[in-house]
Amino acid sequence: MIKYMGTKTTGDGAVLYLFLVNGVPKEIRESALKQHPGCYEALPATAKARISANRAWMSKL
């Protein structure tokens, strides 16, 4: 069971996505979402849109 709990910003400005995975809290960076099966799919549409916008911005650099 994977449940999205929200986001948290670190001191250096990175965004961590907070999940409960089988009852265990996990903090996952955006770049590591693909390494945790099911976490990206558990995100709400607004978080997926933010990630998509970040990736589009990074591809322009």
C-alpha distance matrix in Angstrom:
0.0 3.8 6.6 10.2 12.7 15.9 18.4 20.9 24.2 25.7 29.4 30.2 28.7 25.5 22.4 19.2 15.9 13.8 10.0 7.8 5.8 5.1 7.8 10.0 11.6 12.5 15.5 15.9 19.2 19.7 21.4 18.5 15.7 16.6 16.2 12.4 11.1 9.0 9.9 13.2 12.0 9.8 13.2 15.6 18.9 20.9 19.1 19.3 23.0 23.7 22.4 24.5 27.5 27.2 27.3 30.2 32.0 31.6 32.9 36.1 37.0
3.8 0.0 3.8 6.7 9.6 12.5 14.8 17.4 20.7 22.3 26.1 26.8 25.1 21.9 18.7 15.6 12.2 10.4 6.7 5.6 4.6 6.4 8.3 9.4 9.8 10.0 12.4 12.6 15.8 16.2 18.1 15.5 12.6 14.0 14.0 10.3 9.5 7.1 6.8 10.0 9.4 6.8 9.8 12.5 15.9 17.6 15.5 15.9 19.6 20.0 18.8 21.1 23.9 23.6 23.8 26.8 28.5 28.1 29.6 32.6 33.5
6.6 3.8 0.0 3.8 6.3 9.5 12.4 15.3 18.8 20.8 24.6 25.6 23.6 20.8 17.3 14.4 10.9 8.7 5.5 5.1 6.6 8.6 8.9 10.2 9.5 10.2 12.0 12.7 15.7 16.1 18.6 16.6 13.7 15.8 16.3 12.7 12.5 9.7 8.2 10.7 10.2 6.6 8.5 10.5 14.2 15.4 13.7 14.9 18.3 18.5 18.0 20.5 22.9 22.7 23.6 26.4 27.8 27.8 29.5 32.3 33.2
10.2 6.7 3.8 0.0 3.8 6.0 8.9 12.1 15.4 17.9 21.6 22.5 20.2 17.6 14.0 11.5 7.8 6.2 4.6 6.6 8.8 11.7 11.6 11.8 9.9 9.8 10.4 10.9 13.3 13.4 16.4 15.0 12.1 14.8 15.8 12.8 13.2 10.5 7.8 9.4 9.7 6.1 6.2 8.0 11.7 12.3 10.3 12.1 15.2 15.1 14.9 17.7 19.7 19.5 20.7 23.4 24.6 24.8 26.7 29.3 30.2
12.7 9.6 6.3 3.8 0.0 3.8 7.2 9.9 13.6 16.1 19.6 21.1 19.0 16.8 13.3 10.8 7.8 5.2 5.2 7.0 10.4 13.0 11.7 11.7 9.1 9.7 9.9 11.5 13.8 14.5 17.9 16.7 14.4 17.6 18.3 15.3 16.3 14.0 11.1 12.7 13.4 9.9 9.2 10.2 13.8 13.4 11.6 14.2 16.9 16.1 16.4 19.5 21.0 20.5 22.3 25.0 25.6 25.9 28.3 30.6 31.2
15.9 12.5 9.5 6.0 3.8 0.0 3.8 7.0 10.5 13.4 16.9 18.2 15.7 13.9 10.3 8.6 6.1 5.3 7.3 10.2 13.2 16.3 15.2 14.6 11.3 11.0 9.8 10.9 12.2 12.6 16.3 15.8 13.9 17.3 18.5 16.2 17.5 15.4 12.0 12.7 14.0 11.1 9.0 9.6 12.6 11.2 9.2 12.4 14.5 13.2 13.9 17.2 18.1 17.5 19.7 22.3 22.6 23.1 25.7 27.7 28.2
18.4 14.8 12.4 8.9 7.2 3.8 0.0 3.8 6.8 9.9 13.4 14.5 12.0 10.2 6.6 5.6 4.5 5.6 8.9 12.2 15.0 18.4 17.3 15.9 12.3 11.1 8.6 9.4 9.8 10.4 14.0 14.2 12.9 16.6 17.7 16.1 18.1 16.7 12.9 13.1 15.3 13.0 10.5 11.5 13.7 11.7 9.1 12.3 14.1 11.8 12.3 15.9 16.4 15.2 17.6 20.3 20.1 20.4 23.3 25.2 25.4
20.9 17.4 15.3 12.1 9.9 7.0 3.8 0.0 3.8 6.5 9.9 11.5 9.5 8.4 5.8 5.1 6.5 7.2 11.0 14.0 16.7 20.1 18.7 16.7 12.9 11.5 8.5 9.9 9.8 11.4 14.7 14.9 14.6 18.4 19.0 17.8 20.3 19.4 15.6 16.0 18.6 16.5 14.1 15.2 17.3 15.0 12.3 15.5 16.9 14.0 14.4 18.1 18.1 16.4 19.0 21.7 20.9 20.9 24.2 25.8 25.5
24.2 20.7 18.8 15.4 13.6 10.5 6.8 3.8 0.0 3.8 6.7 8.0 5.9 5.6 4.6 6.1 8.9 10.5 14.3 17.5 19.9 23.3 22.1 19.8 16.0 14.2 10.7 11.3 10.1 11.5 14.3 15.4 15.8 19.4 20.1 19.5 22.3 21.8 18.0 17.9 20.8 19.2 16.5 17.6 19.0 16.4 13.7 16.6 17.4 14.0 14.4 18.0 17.4 15.1 17.9 20.6 19.2 19.0 22.5 23.9 23.1
25.7 22.3 20.8 17.9 16.1 13.4 9.9 6.5 3.8 0.0 3.8 5.4 5.3 5.3 6.4 7.3 10.8 12.2 15.9 18.8 20.8 24.2 22.9 20.1 16.5 14.4 10.8 11.6 10.2 12.4 14.5 15.4 16.6 20.1 20.2 20.0 23.2 23.2 19.5 19.8 23.0 21.5 19.2 20.7 22.3 19.8 16.9 19.3 20.4 16.9 16.7 20.2 19.7 16.9 19.4 22.2 20.6 19.8 23.4 24.8 23.4
29.4 26.1 24.6 21.6 19.6 16.9 13.4 9.9 6.7 3.8 0.0 3.8 5.5 7.4 9.6 11.0 14.6 15.9 19.6 22.3 24.4 27.7 26.3 23.4 19.8 17.9 14.4 15.1 13.5 15.5 17.2 18.4 20.0 23.3 23.4 23.4 26.8 26.9 23.3 23.4 26.6 25.3 22.8 24.2 25.5 22.8 20.0 22.5 23.2 19.5 19.4 22.8 21.8 18.8 21.4 24.0 21.8 21.0 24.7 25.7 23.9
30.2 26.8 25.6 22.5 21.1 18.2 14.5 11.5 8.0 5.4 3.8 0.0 3.8 5.8 9.1 11.3 15.0 17.1 20.6 23.6 25.3 28.8 27.8 24.9 21.4 18.9 15.2 15.0 12.5 14.1 15.2 17.0 18.9 22.0 22.2 22.8 26.2 26.6 23.1 22.7 26.2 25.4 22.8 24.3 25.2 22.5 19.7 21.6 22.1 18.4 17.9 21.0 19.8 16.6 18.9 21.4 19.0 17.9 21.6 22.5 20.5
28.7 25.1 23.6 20.2 19.0 15.7 12.0 9.5 5.9 5.3 5.5 3.8 0.0 3.8 6.5 9.6 12.9 15.4 19.0 22.4 24.3 27.9 27.0 24.4 20.8 18.3 14.5 14.1 11.4 12.2 13.9 16.1 17.4 20.5 21.3 21.8 24.8 24.8 21.2 20.5 23.8 22.9 20.0 21.1 21.8 19.0 16.3 18.4 18.6 14.8 14.8 17.9 16.5 13.5 16.3 18.6 16.4 15.8 19.5 20.4 18.9
25.5 21.9 20.8 17.6 16.8 13.9 10.2 8.4 5.6 5.3 7.4 5.8 3.8 0.0 3.8 6.5 10.0 12.8 16.2 19.6 21.1 24.8 24.3 21.6 18.2 15.3 11.5 10.5 7.6 8.6 10.3 12.3 13.6 16.8 17.5 18.0 21.1 21.3 17.7 17.1 20.5 19.9 17.2 18.9 19.7 17.4 14.2 16.0 16.7 13.2 12.4 15.7 15.1 12.0 14.2 17.1 15.5 14.5 18.0 19.6 18.3
22.4 18.7 17.3 14.0 13.3 10.3 6.6 5.8 4.6 6.4 9.6 9.1 6.5 3.8 0.0 3.8 6.6 9.6 13.0 16.6 18.3 22.0 21.5 19.3 15.7 13.1 9.5 8.6 6.4 7.0 10.0 11.4 11.7 15.2 16.3 16.1 18.8 18.5 14.8 14.2 17.4 16.5 13.7 15.2 16.4 14.1 10.9 13.1 14.2 10.9 10.4 14.0 13.9 11.4 13.8 16.8 15.8 15.3 18.6 20.4 19.9
19.2 15.6 14.4 11.5 10.8 8.6 5.6 5.1 6.1 7.3 11.0 11.3 9.6 6.5 3.8 0.0 3.8 6.3 9.6 13.1 14.8 18.4 17.9 15.5 12.0 9.3 5.7 5.3 4.7 6.8 9.7 9.8 9.9 13.7 14.2 13.4 16.3 16.0 12.3 12.6 15.8 14.4 12.3 14.5 16.4 14.8 11.3 13.4 15.4 12.7 11.8 15.5 16.2 13.9 15.7 19.0 18.6 17.9 20.9 23.1 22.7
15.9 12.2 10.9 7.8 7.8 6.1 4.5 6.5 8.9 10.8 14.6 15.0 12.9 10.0 6.6 3.8 0.0 3.8 6.6 10.3 12.1 15.8 15.5 13.7 10.5 8.1 5.6 5.2 6.2 7.1 10.5 10.0 8.6 12.4 13.2 11.6 13.9 13.0 9.2 9.7 12.5 10.8 8.9 11.3 13.6 12.6 9.1 11.2 13.9 11.9 11.0 14.7 16.0 14.5 16.0 19.2 19.5 19.1 21.7 24.2 24.3
13.8 10.4 8.7 6.2 5.2 5.3 5.6 7.2 10.5 12.2 15.9 17.1 15.4 12.8 9.6 6.3 3.8 0.0 3.8 7.1 9.6 13.0 12.2 10.5 7.1 5.8 4.8 6.5 9.0 10.6 13.7 12.3 10.9 14.4 14.6 12.3 14.3 13.2 9.6 11.4 13.5 10.9 9.9 12.3 15.4 14.7 11.7 13.9 16.8 15.2 14.6 18.1 19.6 18.2 19.7 22.9 23.3 22.9 25.5 28.0 28.0
10.0 6.7 5.5 4.6 5.2 7.3 8.9 11.0 14.3 15.9 19.6 20.6 19.0 16.2 13.0 9.6 6.6 3.8 0.0 3.8 6.1 9.5 9.1 8.1 5.8 5.2 6.5 7.8 11.1 12.4 15.0 12.9 10.8 13.8 13.8 10.6 12.1 10.6 7.6 10.3 11.7 8.9 9.3 12.0 15.4 15.7 12.9 14.6 17.9 17.0 16.1 19.3 21.3 20.3 21.3 24.5 25.4 24.9 27.1 29.9 30.2
7.8 5.6 5.1 6.6 7.0 10.2 12.2 14.0 17.5 18.8 22.3 23.6 22.4 19.6 16.6 13.1 10.3 7.1 3.8 0.0 3.8 6.3 5.4 5.3 4.5 6.1 9.0 10.8 14.3 15.9 18.2 15.6 13.6 16.1 15.5 12.0 13.0 11.5 9.6 12.9 13.6 10.5 11.9 14.5 18.1 18.7 16.3 17.8 21.2 20.6 19.7 22.8 25.0 24.0 24.9 28.1 29.1 28.6 30.7 33.5 33.9
5.8 4.6 6.6 8.8 10.4 13.2 15.0 16.7 19.9 20.8 24.4 25.3 24.3 21.1 18.3 14.8 12.1 9.6 6.1 3.8 0.0 3.8 5.3 5.2 6.3 6.9 10.2 11.2 14.8 16.3 17.9 14.8 12.9 14.6 13.5 9.8 10.4 9.5 8.6 12.4 12.9 10.6 12.9 15.9 19.3 20.4 17.8 18.6 22.3 22.0 20.5 23.3 25.9 24.9 25.2 28.5 29.8 29.0 30.7 33.9 34.2
5.1 6.4 8.6 11.7 13.0 16.3 18.4 20.1 23.3 24.2 27.7 28.8 27.9 24.8 22.0 18.4 15.8 13.0 9.5 6.3 3.8 0.0 3.8 5.6 8.4 10.0 13.6 14.8 18.5 20.0 21.5 18.2 16.4 17.7 16.3 12.6 12.6 11.7 11.8 15.5 15.5 13.2 15.9 18.7 22.2 23.5 21.2 21.9 25.6 25.6 24.2 26.8 29.5 28.6 28.8 32.1 33.5 32.7 34.3 37.5 37.9
7.8 8.3 8.9 11.6 11.7 15.2 17.3 18.7 22.1 22.9 26.3 27.8 27.0 24.3 21.5 17.9 15.5 12.2 9.1 5.4 5.3 3.8 0.0 3.8 6.5 9.4 13.0 15.1 18.9 20.8 22.6 19.6 18.0 19.9 18.6 15.0 15.5 14.5 13.7 17.4 17.6 14.7 16.9 19.3 23.0 23.8 21.6 22.9 26.4 26.0 25.0 27.9 30.3 29.3 30.0 33.2 34.3 33.6 35.6 38.6 38.9
10.0 9.4 10.2 11.8 11.7 14.6 15.9 16.7 19.8 20.1 23.4 24.9 24.4 21.6 19.3 15.5 13.7 10.5 8.1 5.3 5.2 5.6 3.8 0.0 3.8 6.4 10.1 12.5 16.3 18.6 20.2 17.1 16.1 18.3 16.6 13.4 14.8 14.5 13.1 16.8 17.8 15.2 16.9 19.7 23.2 23.7 21.0 22.4 25.9 25.0 23.7 26.9 29.1 27.6 28.3 31.8 32.6 31.6 33.7 36.7 36.7
11.6 9.8 9.5 9.9 9.1 11.3 12.3 12.9 16.0 16.5 19.8 21.4 20.8 18.2 15.7 12.0 10.5 7.1 5.8 4.5 6.3 8.4 6.5 3.8 0.0 3.8 6.9 9.9 13.5 16.0 18.0 15.4 14.5 17.3 16.0 13.0 15.0 14.5 12.2 15.4 16.9 14.2 15.0 17.7 21.2 21.2 18.3 20.1 23.4 22.1 21.1 24.4 26.3 24.7 25.8 29.2 29.7 28.8 31.3 34.1 33.9
12.5 10.0 10.2 9.8 9.7 11.0 11.1 11.5 14.2 14.4 17.9 18.9 18.3 15.3 13.1 9.3 8.1 5.8 5.2 6.1 6.9 10.0 9.4 6.4 3.8 0.0 3.8 6.2 9.9 12.6 14.3 11.6 11.1 14.0 12.7 10.2 12.8 12.8 10.1 13.1 15.3 13.2 13.6 16.7 19.9 19.8 16.5 18.0 21.2 19.8 18.3 21.7 23.6 21.7 22.6 26.1 26.6 25.5 27.8 30.7 30.5
15.5 12.4 12.0 10.4 9.9 9.8 8.6 8.5 10.7 10.8 14.4 15.2 14.5 11.5 9.5 5.7 5.6 4.8 6.5 9.0 10.2 13.6 13.0 10.1 6.9 3.8 0.0 3.8 6.8 9.9 11.9 10.0 10.0 13.4 12.6 10.9 14.0 14.1 10.8 12.8 15.6 13.8 13.2 16.1 18.8 18.2 14.7 16.4 19.3 17.3 15.9 19.4 20.9 18.8 19.9 23.5 23.5 22.4 25.1 27.7 27.3
15.9 12.6 12.7 10.9 11.5 10.9 9.4 9.9 11.3 11.6 15.1 15.0 14.1 10.5 8.6 5.3 5.2 6.5 7.8 10.8 11.2 14.8 15.1 12.5 9.9 6.2 3.8 0.0 3.8 6.5 8.2 6.3 6.5 9.9 9.5 8.5 11.7 12.2 8.9 10.2 13.6 12.6 11.9 15.1 17.3 16.9 13.1 14.1 17.1 15.2 13.1 16.5 18.3 16.0 16.7 20.3 20.7 19.3 21.7 24.6 24.2
19.2 15.8 15.7 13.3 13.8 12.2 9.8 9.8 10.1 10.2 13.5 12.5 11.4 7.6 6.4 4.7 6.2 9.0 11.1 14.3 14.8 18.5 18.9 16.3 13.5 9.9 6.8 3.8 0.0 3.8 5.5 5.3 6.6 9.9 10.2 10.5 13.7 14.3 11.0 11.1 14.7 14.4 12.9 15.7 17.3 16.3 12.5 13.3 15.7 13.3 11.0 14.4 15.7 13.0 13.7 17.4 17.4 15.8 18.4 21.2 20.6
19.7 16.2 16.1 13.4 14.5 12.6 10.4 11.4 11.5 12.4 15.5 14.1 12.2 8.6 7.0 6.8 7.1 10.6 12.4 15.9 16.3 20.0 20.8 18.6 16.0 12.6 9.9 6.5 3.8 0.0 3.8 5.5 5.5 8.5 10.1 10.7 13.2 13.5 10.4 9.2 12.9 13.3 11.2 13.9 14.7 13.9 10.1 10.2 12.4 10.3 7.4 10.7 12.2 9.7 10.2 13.8 14.2 12.9 15.3 18.1 18.1
21.4 18.1 18.6 16.4 17.9 16.3 14.0 14.7 14.3 14.5 17.2 15.2 13.9 10.3 10.0 9.7 10.5 13.7 15.0 18.2 17.9 21.5 22.6 20.2 18.0 14.3 11.9 8.2 5.5 3.8 0.0 3.8 5.8 7.3 8.6 10.5 13.1 14.4 12.0 10.7 14.5 15.6 14.1 16.9 17.5 17.0 13.4 12.7 14.8 12.9 9.6 11.9 13.7 10.8 10.1 13.9 14.4 12.2 14.1 17.3 16.9
18.5 15.5 16.6 15.0 16.7 15.8 14.2 14.9 15.4 15.4 18.4 17.0 16.1 12.3 11.4 9.8 10.0 12.3 12.9 15.6 14.8 18.2 19.6 17.1 15.4 11.6 10.0 6.3 5.3 5.5 3.8 0.0 3.8 5.5 5.3 7.1 10.2 12.0 9.8 9.7 13.3 14.2 13.6 17.0 18.2 18.2 14.5 13.9 16.7 15.3 12.0 14.5 16.7 14.2 13.5 17.2 18.1 16.0 17.6 21.0 20.7
15.7 12.6 13.7 12.1 14.4 13.9 12.9 14.6 15.8 16.6 20.0 18.9 17.4 13.6 11.7 9.9 8.6 10.9 10.8 13.6 12.9 16.4 18.0 16.1 14.5 11.1 10.0 6.5 6.6 5.5 5.8 3.8 0.0 3.8 5.4 5.5 7.8 8.7 6.3 5.8 9.5 10.5 10.1 13.6 14.9 15.5 11.9 11.0 14.3 13.5 10.4 12.8 15.5 13.8 13.1 16.7 18.1 16.7 18.1 21.5 21.8
16.6 14.0 15.8 14.8 17.6 17.3 16.6 18.4 19.4 20.1 23.3 22.0 20.5 16.8 15.2 13.7 12.4 14.4 13.8 16.1 14.6 17.7 19.9 18.3 17.3 14.0 13.4 9.9 9.9 8.5 7.3 5.5 3.8 0.0 3.8 5.5 6.5 8.4 7.7 6.8 9.7 11.8 12.1 15.5 16.4 17.5 14.3 12.5 15.6 15.5 12.1 13.5 16.7 15.2 13.6 17.0 18.9 17.2 17.9 21.6 22.1
16.2 14.0 16.3 15.8 18.3 18.5 17.7 19.0 20.1 20.2 23.4 22.2 21.3 17.5 16.3 14.2 13.2 14.6 13.8 15.5 13.5 16.3 18.6 16.6 16.0 12.7 12.6 9.5 10.2 10.1 8.6 5.3 5.4 3.8 0.0 3.8 6.2 9.3 8.8 9.4 12.2 13.7 14.4 18.1 19.5 20.6 17.2 15.9 19.1 18.6 15.3 17.1 20.0 18.2 16.7 20.3 21.8 19.8 20.6 24.3 24.4
12.4 10.3 12.7 12.8 15.3 16.2 16.1 17.8 19.5 20.0 23.4 22.8 21.8 18.0 16.1 13.4 11.6 12.3 10.6 12.0 9.8 12.6 15.0 13.4 13.0 10.2 10.9 8.5 10.5 10.7 10.5 7.1 5.5 5.5 3.8 0.0 3.8 6.4 5.9 7.9 10.2 10.9 12.3 16.1 18.1 19.3 16.1 15.2 18.8 18.5 15.6 17.7 20.8 19.3 18.4 21.9 23.5 21.9 23.0 26.6 26.9
11.1 9.5 12.5 13.2 16.3 17.5 18.1 20.3 22.3 23.2 26.8 26.2 24.8 21.1 18.8 16.3 13.9 14.3 12.1 13.0 10.4 12.6 15.5 14.8 15.0 12.8 14.0 11.7 13.7 13.2 13.1 10.2 7.8 6.5 6.2 3.8 0.0 3.8 5.7 7.4 8.4 9.7 12.0 15.6 17.4 19.4 16.6 15.2 18.9 19.4 16.6 18.2 21.6 20.7 19.5 22.7 24.8 23.5 24.1 27.8 28.5
9.0 7.1 9.7 10.5 14.0 15.4 16.7 19.4 21.8 23.2 26.9 26.6 24.8 21.3 18.5 16.0 13.0 13.2 10.6 11.5 9.5 11.7 14.5 14.5 14.5 12.8 14.1 12.2 14.3 13.5 14.4 12.0 8.7 8.4 9.3 6.4 3.8 0.0 3.8 5.7 5.3 6.2 9.1 12.4 14.5 16.8 14.4 13.2 17.0 17.9 15.7 17.2 20.6 20.3 19.5 22.4 24.6 23.9 24.7 28.1 29.2
9.9 6.8 8.2 7.8 11.1 12.0 12.9 15.6 18.0 19.5 23.3 23.1 21.2 17.7 14.8 12.3 9.2 9.6 7.6 9.6 8.6 11.8 13.7 13.1 12.2 10.1 10.8 8.9 11.0 10.4 12.0 9.8 6.3 7.7 8.8 5.9 5.7 3.8 0.0 3.8 5.4 5.1 6.7 10.5 12.9 14.4 11.6 11.1 14.9 15.1 13.1 15.3 18.3 17.7 17.4 20.6 22.4 21.7 23.0 26.2 27.1
13.2 10.0 10.7 9.4 12.7 12.7 13.1 16.0 17.9 19.8 23.4 22.7 20.5 17.1 14.2 12.6 9.7 11.4 10.3 12.9 12.4 15.5 17.4 16.8 15.4 13.1 12.8 10.2 11.1 9.2 10.7 9.7 5.8 6.8 9.4 7.9 7.4 5.7 3.8 0.0 3.8 5.4 5.5 8.9 10.3 12.0 9.3 7.8 11.6 12.3 10.0 11.7 15.0 14.7 14.3 17.1 19.2 18.8 19.8 23.0 24.2
12.0 9.4 10.2 9.7 13.4 14.0 15.3 18.6 20.8 23.0 26.6 26.2 23.8 20.5 17.4 15.8 12.5 13.5 11.7 13.6 12.9 15.5 17.6 17.8 16.9 15.3 15.6 13.6 14.7 12.9 14.5 13.3 9.5 9.7 12.2 10.2 8.4 5.3 5.4 3.8 0.0 3.8 5.5 8.1 9.5 12.3 10.5 8.8 12.4 14.0 12.4 13.4 16.8 17.3 16.8 19.2 21.6 21.6 22.3 25.4 27.0
9.8 6.8 6.6 6.1 9.9 11.1 13.0 16.5 19.2 21.5 25.3 25.4 22.9 19.9 16.5 14.4 10.8 10.9 8.9 10.5 10.6 13.2 14.7 15.2 14.2 13.2 13.8 12.6 14.4 13.3 15.6 14.2 10.5 11.8 13.7 10.9 9.7 6.2 5.1 5.4 3.8 0.0 3.8 6.6 9.4 11.6 9.9 9.6 13.2 14.4 13.4 15.2 18.1 18.4 18.6 21.1 23.1 23.3 24.5 27.4 28.8
13.2 9.8 8.5 6.2 9.2 9.0 10.5 14.1 16.5 19.2 22.8 22.8 20.0 17.2 13.7 12.3 8.9 9.9 9.3 11.9 12.9 15.9 16.9 16.9 15.0 13.6 13.2 11.9 12.9 11.2 14.1 13.6 10.1 12.1 14.4 12.3 12.0 9.1 6.7 5.5 5.5 3.8 0.0 3.8 6.6 8.1 6.1 6.4 9.9 10.7 10.2 12.3 14.8 15.2 16.0 18.3 20.0 20.6 22.0 24.6 26.0
15.6 12.5 10.5 8.0 10.2 9.6 11.5 15.2 17.6 20.7 24.2 24.3 21.1 18.9 15.2 14.5 11.3 12.3 12.0 14.5 15.9 18.7 19.3 19.7 17.7 16.7 16.1 15.1 15.7 13.9 16.9 17.0 13.6 15.5 18.1 16.1 15.6 12.4 10.5 8.9 8.1 6.6 3.8 0.0 3.8 5.5 5.6 6.5 8.8 10.2 11.0 12.5 14.5 15.8 16.9 18.6 20.3 21.5 22.9 25.1 26.8
18.9 15.9 14.2 11.7 13.8 12.6 13.7 17.3 19.0 22.3 25.5 25.2 21.8 19.7 16.4 16.4 13.6 15.4 15.4 18.1 19.3 22.2 23.0 23.2 21.2 19.9 18.8 17.3 17.3 14.7 17.5 18.2 14.9 16.4 19.5 18.1 17.4 14.5 12.9 10.3 9.5 9.4 6.6 3.8 0.0 3.8 5.5 5.1 6.1 8.7 9.9 10.4 12.2 14.2 15.3 16.3 18.3 19.9 20.9 22.8 25.0
20.9 17.6 15.4 12.3 13.4 11.2 11.7 15.0 16.4 19.8 22.8 22.5 19.0 17.4 14.1 14.8 12.6 14.7 15.7 18.7 20.4 23.5 23.8 23.7 21.2 19.8 18.2 16.9 16.3 13.9 17.0 18.2 15.5 17.5 20.6 19.3 19.4 16.8 14.4 12.0 12.3 11.6 8.1 5.5 3.8 0.0 3.8 5.5 5.1 6.3 8.8 9.8 10.6 12.4 14.3 15.3 16.5 18.5 20.0 21.5 23.4
19.1 15.5 13.7 10.3 11.6 9.2 9.1 12.3 13.7 16.9 20.0 19.7 16.3 14.2 10.9 11.3 9.1 11.7 12.9 16.3 17.8 21.2 21.6 21.0 18.3 16.5 14.7 13.1 12.5 10.1 13.4 14.5 11.9 14.3 17.2 16.1 16.6 14.4 11.6 9.3 10.5 9.9 6.1 5.6 5.5 3.8 0.0 3.8 5.4 5.1 6.3 8.6 9.8 10.6 12.4 14.3 15.3 16.6 18.4 20.4 21.8
19.3 15.9 14.9 12.1 14.2 12.4 12.3 15.5 16.6 19.3 22.5 21.6 18.4 16.0 13.1 13.4 11.2 13.9 14.6 17.8 18.6 21.9 22.9 22.4 20.1 18.0 16.4 14.1 13.3 10.2 12.7 13.9 11.0 12.5 15.9 15.2 15.2 13.2 11.1 7.8 8.8 9.6 6.4 6.5 5.1 5.5 3.8 0.0 3.8 5.4 5.1 6.1 8.6 9.9 10.6 12.3 14.2 15.3 16.5 18.7 20.6
23.0 19.6 18.3 15.2 16.9 14.5 14.1 16.9 17.4 20.4 23.2 22.1 18.6 16.7 14.2 15.4 13.9 16.8 17.9 21.2 22.3 25.6 26.4 25.9 23.4 21.2 19.3 17.1 15.7 12.4 14.8 16.7 14.3 15.6 19.1 18.8 18.9 17.0 14.9 11.6 12.4 13.2 9.9 8.8 6.1 5.1 5.4 3.8 0.0 3.8 5.4 5.0 6.1 8.6 9.9 10.5 12.2 14.2 15.3 16.9 19.1
23.7 20.0 18.5 15.1 16.1 13.2 11.8 14.0 14.0 16.9 19.5 18.4 14.8 13.2 10.9 12.7 11.9 15.2 17.0 20.6 22.0 25.6 26.0 25.0 22.1 19.8 17.3 15.2 13.3 10.3 12.9 15.3 13.5 15.5 18.6 18.5 19.4 17.9 15.1 12.3 14.0 14.4 10.7 10.2 8.7 6.3 5.1 5.4 3.8 0.0 3.8 5.4 5.1 6.2 8.7 9.9 10.5 12.3 14.3 15.7 17.3
22.4 18.8 18.0 14.9 16.4 13.9 12.3 14.4 14.4 16.7 19.4 17.9 14.8 12.4 10.4 11.8 11.0 14.6 16.1 19.7 20.5 24.2 25.0 23.7 21.1 18.3 15.9 13.1 11.0 7.4 9.6 12.0 10.4 12.1 15.3 15.6 16.6 15.7 13.1 10.0 12.4 13.4 10.2 11.0 9.9 8.8 6.3 5.1 5.4 3.8 0.0 3.8 5.4 5.0 6.2 8.6 9.8 10.5 12.3 14.5 15.9
24.5 21.1 20.5 17.7 19.5 17.2 15.9 18.1 18.0 20.2 22.8 21.0 17.9 15.7 14.0 15.5 14.7 18.1 19.3 22.8 23.3 26.8 27.9 26.9 24.4 21.7 19.4 16.5 14.4 10.7 11.9 14.5 12.8 13.5 17.1 17.7 18.2 17.2 15.3 11.7 13.4 15.2 12.3 12.5 10.4 9.8 8.6 6.1 5.0 5.4 3.8 0.0 3.8 5.4 5.1 6.2 8.6 9.9 10.6 12.7 14.9
27.5 23.9 22.9 19.7 21.0 18.1 16.4 18.1 17.4 19.7 21.8 19.8 16.5 15.1 13.9 16.2 16.0 19.6 21.3 25.0 25.9 29.5 30.3 29.1 26.3 23.6 20.9 18.3 15.7 12.2 13.7 16.7 15.5 16.7 20.0 20.8 21.6 20.6 18.3 15.0 16.8 18.1 14.8 14.5 12.2 10.6 9.8 8.6 6.1 5.1 5.4 3.8 0.0 3.8 5.5 5.1 6.1 8.6 9.9 11.0 13.1
27.2 23.6 22.7 19.5 20.5 17.5 15.2 16.4 15.1 16.9 18.8 16.6 13.5 12.0 11.4 13.9 14.5 18.2 20.3 24.0 24.9 28.6 29.3 27.6 24.7 21.7 18.8 16.0 13.0 9.7 10.8 14.2 13.8 15.2 18.2 19.3 20.7 20.3 17.7 14.7 17.3 18.4 15.2 15.8 14.2 12.4 10.6 9.9 8.6 6.2 5.0 5.4 3.8 0.0 3.8 5.5 5.1 6.2 8.6 10.2 11.3
27.3 23.8 23.6 20.7 22.3 19.7 17.6 19.0 17.9 19.4 21.4 18.9 16.3 14.2 13.8 15.7 16.0 19.7 21.3 24.9 25.2 28.8 30.0 28.3 25.8 22.6 19.9 16.7 13.7 10.2 10.1 13.5 13.1 13.6 16.7 18.4 19.5 19.5 17.4 14.3 16.8 18.6 16.0 16.9 15.3 14.3 12.4 10.6 9.9 8.7 6.2 5.1 5.5 3.8 0.0 3.8 5.4 5.0 6.1 8.8 10.3
30.2 26.8 26.4 23.4 25.0 22.3 20.3 21.7 20.6 22.2 24.0 21.4 18.6 17.1 16.8 19.0 19.2 22.9 24.5 28.1 28.5 32.1 33.2 31.8 29.2 26.1 23.5 20.3 17.4 13.8 13.9 17.2 16.7 17.0 20.3 21.9 22.7 22.4 20.6 17.1 19.2 21.1 18.3 18.6 16.3 15.3 14.3 12.3 10.5 9.9 8.6 6.2 5.1 5.5 3.8 0.0 3.8 5.5 5.2 6.6 9.3
32.0 28.5 27.8 24.6 25.6 22.6 20.1 20.9 19.2 20.6 21.8 19.0 16.4 15.5 15.8 18.6 19.5 23.3 25.4 29.1 29.8 33.5 34.3 32.6 29.7 26.6 23.5 20.7 17.4 14.2 14.4 18.1 18.1 18.9 21.8 23.5 24.8 24.6 22.4 19.2 21.6 23.1 20.0 20.3 18.3 16.5 15.3 14.2 12.2 10.5 9.8 8.6 6.1 5.1 5.4 3.8 0.0 3.8 5.5 5.4 7.1
31.6 28.1 27.8 24.8 25.9 23.1 20.4 20.9 19.0 19.8 21.0 17.9 15.8 14.5 15.3 17.9 19.1 22.9 24.9 28.6 29.0 32.7 33.6 31.6 28.8 25.5 22.4 19.3 15.8 12.9 12.2 16.0 16.7 17.2 19.8 21.9 23.5 23.9 21.7 18.8 21.6 23.3 20.6 21.5 19.9 18.5 16.6 15.3 14.2 12.3 10.5 9.9 8.6 6.2 5.0 5.5 3.8 0.0 3.8 5.4 5.5
32.9 29.6 29.5 26.7 28.3 25.7 23.3 24.2 22.5 23.4 24.7 21.6 19.5 18.0 18.6 20.9 21.7 25.5 27.1 30.7 30.7 34.3 35.6 33.7 31.3 27.8 25.1 21.7 18.4 15.3 14.1 17.6 18.1 17.9 20.6 23.0 24.1 24.7 23.0 19.8 22.3 24.5 22.0 22.9 20.9 20.0 18.4 16.5 15.3 14.3 12.3 10.6 9.9 8.6 6.1 5.2 5.5 3.8 0.0 3.8 5.5
36.1 32.6 32.3 29.3 30.6 27.7 25.2 25.8 23.9 24.8 25.7 22.5 20.4 19.6 20.4 23.1 24.2 28.0 29.9 33.5 33.9 37.5 38.6 36.7 34.1 30.7 27.7 24.6 21.2 18.1 17.3 21.0 21.5 21.6 24.3 26.6 27.8 28.1 26.2 23.0 25.4 27.4 24.6 25.1 22.8 21.5 20.4 18.7 16.9 15.7 14.5 12.7 11.0 10.2 8.8 6.6 5.4 5.4 3.8 0.0 3.8
37.0 33.5 33.2 30.2 31.2 28.2 25.4 25.5 23.1 23.4 23.9 20.5 18.9 18.3 19.9 22.7 24.3 28.0 30.2 33.9 34.2 37.9 38.9 36.7 33.9 30.5 27.3 24.2 20.6 18.1 16.9 20.7 21.8 22.1 24.4 26.9 28.5 29.2 27.1 24.2 27.0 28.8 26.0 26.8 25.0 23.4 21.8 20.6 19.1 17.3 15.9 14.9 13.1 11.3 10.3 9.3 7.1 5.5 5.5 3.8 0.0
